[in-house]
Every structure is written in structure tokens, then in C-alpha cells.
Amino acid sequence: SVMALPLRARYVQTQAGTVGAGVANGQATFTIQYE
């Protein structure tokens, strides 16, 4: 089986005129059930 998990990321402006990656404080929970 194949399962697609779409994930997103965004860039935030940390200083005037500077755009970079923001802090990645994320949490993911996966629940898989087989019957």
C-alpha cells in the first residue's frame, strides 16, 4: 500500500529585508489501524 502525507513549510520574515526559514516547532501524530 502507498500512503501520501502532504506536509507544508513556510518562510517567515525575521528581520527587515531578510527572509529565511522559521523555527520548526512541529508535532505529528499518526494513528494506523489494521482490521
Secondary structure in CASP SS format (residue, H / E / C, confidence):
PFRMAT SS
TARGET T0000
AUTHOR 0000-0000-0000
METHOD secondary structure of the structure
MODEL  1
S C 1.00
V C 1.00
M C 1.00
A C 1.00
L C 1.00
P C 1.00
L C 1.00
R C 1.00
A C 1.00
R C 1.00
Y E 1.00
V E 1.00
Q E 1.00
T E 1.00
Q E 1.00
A C 1.00
G C 1.00
T E 1.00
V E 1.00
G E 1.00
A E 1.00
G C 1.00
V C 1.00
A C 1.00
N C 1.00
G C 1.00
Q C 1.00
A C 1.00
T C 1.00
F C 1.00
T C 1.00
I C 1.00
Q C 1.00
Y C 1.00
E C 1.00
END
